[in-house]
Every structure is written in C-alpha cells, then in structure tokens.
C-alpha cells in the first residue's frame, strides 16, 4: 500500500515548482531579425587565435537582447561575440526567453554566428 505524504500542501508545492521549471526552458522559436556582424579582433586574427564562443542570450518580450552569458569557449574571443550579440534583434514574443548560440572564430574566414 502506498503511503501519502502527511502534508497535501507539500505535494501541491512540488507540482507547482516542477511546472515552473518548464517555463524557463530554452526557447528555440525566436527568429533572428537583425544580426550585427561579429568583429574579429585583428591582433587575434593575425596570431591565428581561433575557437568557438557559446553564449546564452536573454531576450526581452520586444525581441531586444537583455543580457548575454558566456557558457564556454575561448574567453579571449568572448567579449567580441557578446558585444555583437547584444545588438541583435529577435522576433517579439509575449514573455522573456533565452536561446543558446555559438559564434565561430577562424582566422581564415569571417566569424560565423
């Protein structure tokens, strides 16, 4: 026989908290309306410093970028990636959301994002 938790409010709280975490899941449906090209610092390009920068982009309901967070990659290149992505514009949505992107830096080509 299964024993119920002595406090039904506790069970309700667990259900509510589990449903809240779903609301913060990554949104992959935000279309990029405006991309500002990433500037590859010339000195880094000349020295052949390359790599990827993974960013978490926090987006306001109007599609503007609220903030960015570096999730991984080359820390020397992260500042350039963040500076560009902060100027991007996404499609509007009724709530805040976030997306993860990767910016590729390769001295042989322009950065891809």
N, CA, C and O atoms as CSV, one atom per row, in Angstrom:
chain,resi,resn,atom,element,x,y,z
A,1,UNK,N,N,0.832,-1.165,0.000
A,1,UNK,CA,C,0.000,0.000,0.000
A,1,UNK,C,C,0.888,1.243,0.000
A,1,UNK,O,O,1.872,1.305,0.737
A,2,UNK,N,N,0.544,2.222,-0.817
A,2,UNK,CA,C,1.302,3.456,-0.907
A,2,UNK,C,C,0.851,4.425,0.163
A,2,UNK,O,O,-0.341,4.653,0.369
A,3,UNK,N,N,1.830,4.983,0.833
A,3,UNK,CA,C,1.533,5.935,1.881
A,3,UNK,C,C,1.589,7.346,1.310
A,3,UNK,O,O,2.571,7.688,0.650
A,4,UNK,N,N,0.582,8.172,1.535
A,4,UNK,CA,C,0.569,9.548,1.078
A,4,UNK,C,C,1.379,10.414,2.023
A,4,UNK,O,O,1.482,10.133,3.217
A,5,UNK,N,N,1.944,11.456,1.475
A,5,UNK,CA,C,2.681,12.407,2.302
A,5,UNK,C,C,1.700,13.060,3.270
A,5,UNK,O,O,0.583,13.394,2.875
A,6,UNK,N,N,2.085,13.246,4.508
A,6,UNK,CA,C,1.158,13.774,5.510
A,6,UNK,C,C,0.695,15.210,5.216
A,6,UNK,O,O,-0.286,15.670,5.800
A,7,UNK,N,N,1.374,15.903,4.339
A,7,UNK,CA,C,1.001,17.294,4.067
A,7,UNK,C,C,0.637,17.452,2.593
A,7,UNK,O,O,1.532,17.506,1.751
A,8,UNK,N,N,-0.663,17.528,2.256
A,8,UNK,CA,C,-1.046,17.679,0.851
A,8,UNK,C,C,-0.552,18.989,0.247
A,8,UNK,O,O,-0.366,19.071,-0.967
A,9,UNK,N,N,-0.337,20.017,1.072
A,9,UNK,CA,C,0.184,21.285,0.551
A,9,UNK,C,C,1.595,21.094,0.003
A,9,UNK,O,O,1.970,21.732,-0.981
A,10,UNK,N,N,2.380,20.216,0.636
A,10,UNK,CA,C,3.727,19.934,0.188
A,10,UNK,C,C,3.694,19.326,-1.221
A,10,UNK,O,O,4.497,19.692,-2.079
A,11,UNK,N,N,2.775,18.412,-1.444
A,11,UNK,CA,C,2.641,17.773,-2.756
A,11,UNK,C,C,2.249,18.805,-3.814
A,11,UNK,O,O,2.776,18.790,-4.927
A,12,UNK,N,N,1.330,19.692,-3.466
A,12,UNK,CA,C,0.914,20.747,-4.405
A,12,UNK,C,C,2.084,21.659,-4.745
A,12,UNK,O,O,2.247,22.066,-5.896
A,13,UNK,N,N,2.897,21.980,-3.743
A,13,UNK,CA,C,4.053,22.833,-3.952
A,13,UNK,C,C,5.047,22.168,-4.912
A,13,UNK,O,O,5.595,22.831,-5.792
A,14,UNK,N,N,5.275,20.879,-4.745
A,14,UNK,CA,C,6.180,20.164,-5.650
A,14,UNK,C,C,5.676,20.195,-7.084
A,14,UNK,O,O,6.460,20.397,-8.011
A,15,UNK,N,N,4.389,20.000,-7.275
A,15,UNK,CA,C,3.811,20.032,-8.616
A,15,UNK,C,C,3.974,21.420,-9.215
A,15,UNK,O,O,4.331,21.547,-10.387
A,16,UNK,N,N,3.718,22.466,-8.428
A,16,UNK,CA,C,3.847,23.836,-8.925
A,16,UNK,C,C,5.290,24.161,-9.289
A,16,UNK,O,O,5.536,24.780,-10.325
A,17,UNK,N,N,6.243,23.759,-8.463
A,17,UNK,CA,C,7.645,24.032,-8.747
A,17,UNK,C,C,8.115,23.304,-9.996
A,17,UNK,O,O,8.876,23.860,-10.788
A,18,UNK,N,N,7.675,22.077,-10.180
A,18,UNK,CA,C,8.090,21.339,-11.370
A,18,UNK,C,C,7.523,21.978,-12.625
A,18,UNK,O,O,8.175,21.951,-13.669
A,19,UNK,N,N,6.327,22.551,-12.555
A,19,UNK,CA,C,5.765,23.206,-13.736
A,19,UNK,C,C,6.451,24.543,-13.999
A,19,UNK,O,O,6.519,24.974,-15.150
A,20,UNK,N,N,6.962,25.211,-12.963
A,20,UNK,CA,C,7.682,26.472,-13.153
A,20,UNK,C,C,8.978,26.263,-13.913
A,20,UNK,O,O,9.339,27.083,-14.757
A,21,UNK,N,N,9.675,25.190,-13.629
A,21,UNK,CA,C,10.948,24.960,-14.293
A,21,UNK,C,C,10.778,24.777,-15.791
A,21,UNK,O,O,11.696,25.086,-16.551
A,22,UNK,N,N,9.648,24.291,-16.229
A,22,UNK,CA,C,9.387,24.138,-17.655
A,22,UNK,C,C,9.342,25.503,-18.336
A,22,UNK,O,O,9.755,25.633,-19.488
A,23,UNK,N,N,8.849,26.512,-17.639
A,23,UNK,CA,C,8.749,27.849,-18.200
A,23,UNK,C,C,10.086,28.501,-18.483
A,23,UNK,O,O,10.140,29.475,-19.235
A,24,UNK,N,N,11.161,28.000,-17.910
A,24,UNK,CA,C,12.473,28.580,-18.120
A,24,UNK,C,C,13.309,27.769,-19.107
A,24,UNK,O,O,14.515,27.986,-19.226
A,25,UNK,N,N,12.691,26.862,-19.795
A,25,UNK,CA,C,13.419,26.062,-20.772
A,25,UNK,C,C,13.861,26.949,-21.930
A,25,UNK,O,O,13.259,27.989,-22.197
A,26,UNK,N,N,14.901,26.531,-22.602
A,26,UNK,CA,C,15.414,27.305,-23.730
A,26,UNK,C,C,14.363,27.423,-24.823
A,26,UNK,O,O,13.723,26.439,-25.193
A,27,UNK,N,N,14.195,28.628,-25.332
A,27,UNK,CA,C,13.250,28.886,-26.413
A,27,UNK,C,C,14.007,28.844,-27.726
A,27,UNK,O,O,14.924,29.637,-27.941
A,28,UNK,N,N,13.635,27.935,-28.601
A,28,UNK,CA,C,14.303,27.830,-29.893
A,28,UNK,C,C,13.446,28.398,-31.017
A,28,UNK,O,O,13.785,28.228,-32.188
A,29,UNK,N,N,12.351,29.062,-30.692
A,29,UNK,CA,C,11.441,29.572,-31.708
A,29,UNK,C,C,11.615,31.065,-31.973
A,29,UNK,O,O,10.838,31.635,-32.739
A,30,UNK,N,N,12.586,31.703,-31.380
A,30,UNK,CA,C,12.816,33.128,-31.604
A,30,UNK,C,C,13.641,33.291,-32.869
A,30,UNK,O,O,14.793,32.861,-32.922
A,31,UNK,N,N,13.069,33.898,-33.867
A,31,UNK,CA,C,13.751,34.134,-35.131
A,31,UNK,C,C,14.630,35.377,-34.998
A,31,UNK,O,O,14.214,36.372,-34.405
A,32,UNK,N,N,15.825,35.322,-35.540
A,32,UNK,CA,C,16.720,36.475,-35.517
A,32,UNK,C,C,16.310,37.411,-36.644
A,32,UNK,O,O,16.329,37.031,-37.815
A,33,UNK,N,N,15.936,38.640,-36.283
A,33,UNK,CA,C,15.515,39.631,-37.274
A,33,UNK,C,C,16.677,40.516,-37.718
A,33,UNK,O,O,16.715,40.966,-38.863
A,34,UNK,N,N,17.614,40.763,-36.820
A,34,UNK,CA,C,18.764,41.625,-37.138
A,34,UNK,C,C,20.006,41.054,-36.467
A,34,UNK,O,O,20.044,40.865,-35.251
A,35,UNK,N,N,21.025,40.782,-37.286
A,35,UNK,CA,C,22.303,40.288,-36.780
A,35,UNK,C,C,23.368,41.345,-37.032
A,35,UNK,O,O,23.570,41.768,-38.170
A,36,UNK,N,N,24.035,41.762,-35.997
A,36,UNK,CA,C,25.170,42.661,-36.140
A,36,UNK,C,C,26.407,41.778,-36.280
A,36,UNK,O,O,26.666,40.934,-35.423
A,37,UNK,N,N,27.179,41.971,-37.366
A,37,UNK,CA,C,28.351,41.108,-37.569
A,37,UNK,C,C,29.336,41.188,-36.397
A,37,UNK,O,O,29.527,42.244,-35.793
A,38,UNK,N,N,29.945,40.058,-36.100
A,38,UNK,CA,C,30.936,39.978,-35.031
A,38,UNK,C,C,32.271,40.495,-35.574
A,38,UNK,O,O,32.692,40.123,-36.669
A,39,UNK,N,N,32.917,41.344,-34.805
A,39,UNK,CA,C,34.226,41.866,-35.186
A,39,UNK,C,C,35.299,40.940,-34.621
A,39,UNK,O,O,35.376,40.716,-33.413
A,40,UNK,N,N,36.121,40.410,-35.515
A,40,UNK,CA,C,37.231,39.542,-35.114
A,40,UNK,C,C,38.407,40.470,-34.817
A,40,UNK,O,O,38.927,41.097,-35.740
A,41,UNK,N,N,38.839,40.577,-33.573
A,41,UNK,CA,C,39.958,41.479,-33.264
A,41,UNK,C,C,41.168,41.159,-34.147
A,41,UNK,O,O,41.635,40.021,-34.187
A,42,UNK,N,N,41.663,42.174,-34.850
A,42,UNK,CA,C,42.717,41.982,-35.849
A,42,UNK,C,C,43.949,41.305,-35.274
A,42,UNK,O,O,44.518,40.418,-35.910
A,43,UNK,N,N,44.365,41.701,-34.094
A,43,UNK,CA,C,45.576,41.111,-33.497
A,43,UNK,C,C,45.387,39.617,-33.217
A,43,UNK,O,O,46.315,38.825,-33.384
A,44,UNK,N,N,44.182,39.242,-32.791
A,44,UNK,CA,C,43.908,37.822,-32.548
A,44,UNK,C,C,43.856,37.044,-33.853
A,44,UNK,O,O,44.322,35.908,-33.936
A,45,UNK,N,N,43.282,37.673,-34.868
A,45,UNK,CA,C,43.199,37.036,-36.191
A,45,UNK,C,C,44.609,36.821,-36.753
A,45,UNK,O,O,44.922,35.752,-37.278
A,46,UNK,N,N,45.458,37.858,-36.635
A,46,UNK,CA,C,46.834,37.756,-37.149
A,46,UNK,C,C,47.631,36.682,-36.431
A,46,UNK,O,O,48.490,36.038,-37.033
A,47,UNK,N,N,47.357,36.486,-35.162
A,47,UNK,CA,C,48.080,35.472,-34.384
A,47,UNK,C,C,47.469,34.082,-34.510
A,47,UNK,O,O,47.966,33.122,-33.921
A,48,UNK,N,N,46.391,33.979,-35.279
A,48,UNK,CA,C,45.779,32.672,-35.520
A,48,UNK,C,C,44.968,32.145,-34.352
A,48,UNK,O,O,44.693,30.948,-34.271
A,49,UNK,N,N,44.583,33.040,-33.443
A,49,UNK,CA,C,43.770,32.600,-32.303
A,49,UNK,C,C,42.358,32.360,-32.795
A,49,UNK,O,O,41.712,33.254,-33.342
A,50,UNK,N,N,41.893,31.148,-32.595
A,50,UNK,CA,C,40.582,30.761,-33.105
A,50,UNK,C,C,39.801,30.014,-32.044
A,50,UNK,O,O,40.329,29.691,-30.980
A,51,UNK,N,N,38.550,29.743,-32.337
A,51,UNK,CA,C,37.735,28.966,-31.415
A,51,UNK,C,C,36.277,29.358,-31.500
A,51,UNK,O,O,35.880,30.211,-32.293
A,52,UNK,N,N,35.500,28.715,-30.667
A,52,UNK,CA,C,34.066,28.963,-30.591
A,52,UNK,C,C,33.750,29.626,-29.259
A,52,UNK,O,O,34.430,29.412,-28.256
A,53,UNK,N,N,32.706,30.433,-29.277
A,53,UNK,CA,C,32.191,31.019,-28.052
A,53,UNK,C,C,30.717,30.643,-27.965
A,53,UNK,O,O,29.935,30.971,-28.857
A,54,UNK,N,N,30.338,29.955,-26.886
A,54,UNK,CA,C,28.930,29.603,-26.643
A,54,UNK,C,C,28.324,30.646,-25.743
A,54,UNK,O,O,28.859,30.941,-24.675
A,55,UNK,N,N,27.207,31.209,-26.168
A,55,UNK,CA,C,26.534,32.237,-25.393
A,55,UNK,C,C,25.096,31.847,-25.108
A,55,UNK,O,O,24.428,31.226,-25.934
A,56,UNK,N,N,24.635,32.220,-23.933
A,56,UNK,CA,C,23.220,32.161,-23.610
A,56,UNK,C,C,22.727,33.598,-23.742
A,56,UNK,O,O,23.255,34.509,-23.105
A,57,UNK,N,N,21.709,33.786,-24.576
A,57,UNK,CA,C,21.203,35.122,-24.862
A,57,UNK,C,C,19.832,35.267,-24.214
A,57,UNK,O,O,18.917,34.497,-24.507
A,58,UNK,N,N,19.692,36.250,-23.338
A,58,UNK,CA,C,18.434,36.528,-22.653
A,58,UNK,C,C,17.695,37.609,-23.433
A,58,UNK,O,O,18.230,38.693,-23.668
A,59,UNK,N,N,16.464,37.307,-23.830
A,59,UNK,CA,C,15.722,38.169,-24.750
A,59,UNK,C,C,14.472,38.729,-24.077
A,59,UNK,O,O,13.715,38.002,-23.434
A,60,UNK,N,N,14.271,40.044,-24.238
A,60,UNK,CA,C,13.068,40.717,-23.746
A,60,UNK,C,C,11.874,40.366,-24.631
A,60,UNK,O,O,12.061,39.906,-25.757
A,61,UNK,N,N,10.647,40.576,-24.141
A,61,UNK,CA,C,9.461,40.286,-24.953
A,61,UNK,C,C,9.436,41.030,-26.300
A,61,UNK,O,O,8.887,40.523,-27.278
A,62,UNK,N,N,10.033,42.234,-26.350
A,62,UNK,CA,C,10.030,43.001,-27.606
A,62,UNK,C,C,11.083,42.521,-28.608
A,62,UNK,O,O,11.151,43.031,-29.726
A,63,UNK,N,N,11.903,41.545,-28.214
A,63,UNK,CA,C,12.901,40.975,-29.114
A,63,UNK,C,C,14.296,41.538,-28.914
A,63,UNK,O,O,15.248,41.035,-29.512
A,64,UNK,N,N,14.446,42.573,-28.086
A,64,UNK,CA,C,15.774,43.116,-27.829
A,64,UNK,C,C,16.516,42.201,-26.846
A,64,UNK,O,O,15.902,41.476,-26.064
A,65,UNK,N,N,17.831,42.255,-26.905
A,65,UNK,CA,C,18.656,41.416,-26.033
A,65,UNK,C,C,18.805,42.105,-24.682
A,65,UNK,O,O,19.254,43.248,-24.594
A,66,UNK,N,N,18.424,41.394,-23.645
A,66,UNK,CA,C,18.530,41.902,-22.277
A,66,UNK,C,C,19.959,41.720,-21.760
A,66,UNK,O,O,20.523,42.622,-21.140
A,67,UNK,N,N,20.536,40.547,-22.021
A,67,UNK,CA,C,21.866,40.246,-21.498
A,67,UNK,C,C,22.403,39.008,-22.203
A,67,UNK,O,O,21.666,38.295,-22.884
A,68,UNK,N,N,23.686,38.767,-22.032
A,68,UNK,CA,C,24.312,37.548,-22.541
A,68,UNK,C,C,25.176,36.952,-21.441
A,68,UNK,O,O,25.660,37.655,-20.554
A,69,UNK,N,N,25.355,35.648,-21.519
A,69,UNK,CA,C,26.198,34.935,-20.555
A,69,UNK,C,C,27.086,33.974,-21.330
A,69,UNK,O,O,26.599,33.216,-22.168
A,70,UNK,N,N,28.379,34.001,-21.056
A,70,UNK,CA,C,29.316,33.095,-21.714
A,70,UNK,C,C,29.177,31.719,-21.071
A,70,UNK,O,O,29.346,31.564,-19.861
A,71,UNK,N,N,28.866,30.726,-21.898
A,71,UNK,CA,C,28.717,29.354,-21.413
A,71,UNK,C,C,29.978,28.533,-21.628
A,71,UNK,O,O,30.201,27.530,-20.950
A,72,UNK,N,N,30.796,28.962,-22.572
A,72,UNK,CA,C,32.008,28.210,-22.832
A,72,UNK,C,C,32.724,28.754,-24.041
A,72,UNK,O,O,32.227,29.631,-24.748
A,73,UNK,N,N,33.898,28.215,-24.259
A,73,UNK,CA,C,34.674,28.623,-25.420
A,73,UNK,C,C,35.852,29.493,-25.034
A,73,UNK,O,O,36.214,29.601,-23.863
A,74,UNK,N,N,36.432,30.100,-26.027
A,74,UNK,CA,C,37.630,30.890,-25.862
A,74,UNK,C,C,37.309,32.221,-25.173
A,74,UNK,O,O,36.617,33.057,-25.753
A,75,UNK,N,N,37.800,32.429,-23.947
A,75,UNK,CA,C,37.468,33.652,-23.214
A,75,UNK,C,C,38.017,34.924,-23.863
A,75,UNK,O,O,37.453,36.003,-23.675
A,76,UNK,N,N,39.102,34.812,-24.620
A,76,UNK,CA,C,39.676,35.986,-25.285
A,76,UNK,C,C,38.724,36.507,-26.367
A,76,UNK,O,O,38.672,37.711,-26.618
A,77,UNK,N,N,37.983,35.614,-26.999
A,77,UNK,CA,C,37.069,35.998,-28.075
A,77,UNK,C,C,35.657,36.318,-27.575
A,77,UNK,O,O,34.839,36.861,-28.317
A,78,UNK,N,N,35.381,35.980,-26.322
A,78,UNK,CA,C,34.028,36.131,-25.789
A,78,UNK,C,C,33.533,37.568,-25.809
A,78,UNK,O,O,32.361,37.809,-26.099
A,79,UNK,N,N,34.396,38.524,-25.509
A,79,UNK,CA,C,33.981,39.922,-25.460
A,79,UNK,C,C,33.470,40.395,-26.822
A,79,UNK,O,O,32.456,41.090,-26.891
A,80,UNK,N,N,34.151,40.032,-27.892
A,80,UNK,CA,C,33.707,40.420,-29.234
A,80,UNK,C,C,32.369,39.791,-29.578
A,80,UNK,O,O,31.496,40.442,-30.152
A,81,UNK,N,N,32.213,38.527,-29.225
A,81,UNK,CA,C,30.953,37.835,-29.503
A,81,UNK,C,C,29.806,38.495,-28.733
A,81,UNK,O,O,28.740,38.741,-29.298
A,82,UNK,N,N,30.023,38.780,-27.454
A,82,UNK,CA,C,28.973,39.404,-26.646
A,82,UNK,C,C,28.625,40.801,-27.152
A,82,UNK,O,O,27.451,41.167,-27.203
A,83,UNK,N,N,29.622,41.571,-27.518
A,83,UNK,CA,C,29.388,42.940,-27.994
A,83,UNK,C,C,28.477,42.948,-29.215
A,83,UNK,O,O,27.595,43.799,-29.332
A,84,UNK,N,N,28.685,42.024,-30.099
A,84,UNK,CA,C,27.852,41.925,-31.296
A,84,UNK,C,C,26.449,41.435,-30.977
A,84,UNK,O,O,25.463,42.047,-31.388
A,85,UNK,N,N,26.362,40.342,-30.250
A,85,UNK,CA,C,25.076,39.693,-29.993
A,85,UNK,C,C,24.154,40.589,-29.163
A,85,UNK,O,O,22.933,40.506,-29.297
A,86,UNK,N,N,24.715,41.434,-28.317
A,86,UNK,CA,C,23.881,42.362,-27.533
A,86,UNK,C,C,23.112,43.336,-28.422
A,86,UNK,O,O,22.135,43.939,-27.980
A,87,UNK,N,N,23.543,43.490,-29.657
A,87,UNK,CA,C,22.878,44.406,-30.591
A,87,UNK,C,C,21.879,43.694,-31.511
A,87,UNK,O,O,21.212,44.343,-32.317
A,88,UNK,N,N,21.773,42.375,-31.396
A,88,UNK,CA,C,20.851,41.627,-32.236
A,88,UNK,C,C,19.408,41.945,-31.868
A,88,UNK,O,O,19.117,42.461,-30.789
A,89,UNK,N,N,18.525,41.625,-32.786
A,89,UNK,CA,C,17.082,41.795,-32.557
A,89,UNK,C,C,16.400,40.485,-32.944
A,89,UNK,O,O,16.639,39.938,-34.020
A,90,UNK,N,N,15.544,39.991,-32.044
A,90,UNK,CA,C,14.808,38.753,-32.263
A,90,UNK,C,C,13.331,39.062,-32.477
A,90,UNK,O,O,12.880,40.173,-32.197
A,91,UNK,N,N,12.587,38.096,-32.966
A,91,UNK,CA,C,11.148,38.290,-33.142
A,91,UNK,C,C,10.489,38.460,-31.779
A,91,UNK,O,O,10.902,37.831,-30.805
A,92,UNK,N,N,9.457,39.315,-31.706
A,92,UNK,CA,C,8.760,39.540,-30.436
A,92,UNK,C,C,8.035,38.277,-29.963
A,92,UNK,O,O,7.650,37.419,-30.758
A,93,UNK,N,N,7.866,38.196,-28.657
A,93,UNK,CA,C,7.155,37.094,-28.026
A,93,UNK,C,C,6.522,37.659,-26.759
A,93,UNK,O,O,6.977,38.687,-26.257
A,94,UNK,N,N,5.503,37.024,-26.239
A,94,UNK,CA,C,4.780,37.557,-25.087
A,94,UNK,C,C,5.539,37.495,-23.770
A,94,UNK,O,O,5.064,38.024,-22.766
A,95,UNK,N,N,6.698,36.866,-23.750
A,95,UNK,CA,C,7.430,36.734,-22.486
A,95,UNK,C,C,8.930,36.755,-22.744
A,95,UNK,O,O,9.384,36.648,-23.884
A,96,UNK,N,N,9.686,36.894,-21.664
A,96,UNK,CA,C,11.143,36.783,-21.751
A,96,UNK,C,C,11.488,35.359,-22.166
A,96,UNK,O,O,10.734,34.424,-21.898
A,97,UNK,N,N,12.616,35.206,-22.811
A,97,UNK,CA,C,13.072,33.866,-23.158
A,97,UNK,C,C,14.586,33.904,-23.307
A,97,UNK,O,O,15.212,34.948,-23.125
A,98,UNK,N,N,15.163,32.763,-23.637
A,98,UNK,CA,C,16.596,32.719,-23.881
A,98,UNK,C,C,16.899,31.689,-24.953
A,98,UNK,O,O,16.151,30.732,-25.154
A,99,UNK,N,N,18.010,31.907,-25.633
A,99,UNK,CA,C,18.490,30.971,-26.644
A,99,UNK,C,C,19.989,30.799,-26.437
A,99,UNK,O,O,20.654,31.661,-25.861
A,100,UNK,N,N,20.502,29.689,-26.908
A,100,UNK,CA,C,21.939,29.461,-26.887
A,100,UNK,C,C,22.449,29.534,-28.312
A,100,UNK,O,O,21.856,28.963,-29.227
A,101,UNK,N,N,23.558,30.247,-28.494
A,101,UNK,CA,C,24.159,30.357,-29.818
A,101,UNK,C,C,25.655,30.064,-29.711
A,101,UNK,O,O,26.240,30.107,-28.629
A,102,UNK,N,N,26.247,29.770,-30.851
A,102,UNK,CA,C,27.691,29.553,-30.928
A,102,UNK,C,C,28.231,30.481,-32.001
A,102,UNK,O,O,27.711,30.519,-33.116
A,103,UNK,N,N,29.278,31.232,-31.663
A,103,UNK,CA,C,29.965,32.097,-32.616
A,103,UNK,C,C,31.305,31.442,-32.919
A,103,UNK,O,O,32.082,31.160,-32.007
A,104,UNK,N,N,31.578,31.199,-34.206
A,104,UNK,CA,C,32.812,30.539,-34.637
A,104,UNK,C,C,33.815,31.590,-35.094
A,104,UNK,O,O,33.495,32.441,-35.924
A,105,UNK,N,N,35.016,31.532,-34.559
A,105,UNK,CA,C,36.096,32.419,-34.972
A,105,UNK,C,C,37.172,31.571,-35.639
A,105,UNK,O,O,37.702,30.641,-35.032
A,106,UNK,N,N,37.493,31.896,-36.895
A,106,UNK,CA,C,38.522,31.193,-37.655
A,106,UNK,C,C,39.287,32.264,-38.439
A,106,UNK,O,O,38.679,33.022,-39.195
A,107,UNK,N,N,40.612,32.336,-38.269
A,107,UNK,CA,C,41.376,33.382,-38.946
A,107,UNK,C,C,41.268,33.319,-40.469
A,107,UNK,O,O,41.491,34.326,-41.141
A,108,UNK,N,N,40.932,32.166,-41.018
A,108,UNK,CA,C,40.824,32.024,-42.470
A,108,UNK,C,C,39.504,32.582,-43.015
A,108,UNK,O,O,39.380,32.834,-44.214
A,109,UNK,N,N,38.537,32.770,-42.144
A,109,UNK,CA,C,37.221,33.264,-42.578
A,109,UNK,C,C,36.716,34.311,-41.593
A,109,UNK,O,O,37.311,34.520,-40.536
A,110,UNK,N,N,35.641,34.950,-41.941
A,110,UNK,CA,C,34.989,35.870,-41.012
A,110,UNK,C,C,34.236,35.043,-39.970
A,110,UNK,O,O,33.853,33.907,-40.252
A,111,UNK,N,N,34.017,35.589,-38.774
A,111,UNK,CA,C,33.286,34.839,-37.742
A,111,UNK,C,C,31.881,34.484,-38.217
A,111,UNK,O,O,31.205,35.279,-38.869
A,112,UNK,N,N,31.461,33.264,-37.871
A,112,UNK,CA,C,30.110,32.813,-38.192
A,112,UNK,C,C,29.287,32.850,-36.918
A,112,UNK,O,O,29.774,32.510,-35.840
A,113,UNK,N,N,28.032,33.267,-37.052
A,113,UNK,CA,C,27.134,33.264,-35.896
A,113,UNK,C,C,25.746,32.930,-36.350
A,113,UNK,O,O,24.826,32.873,-35.534
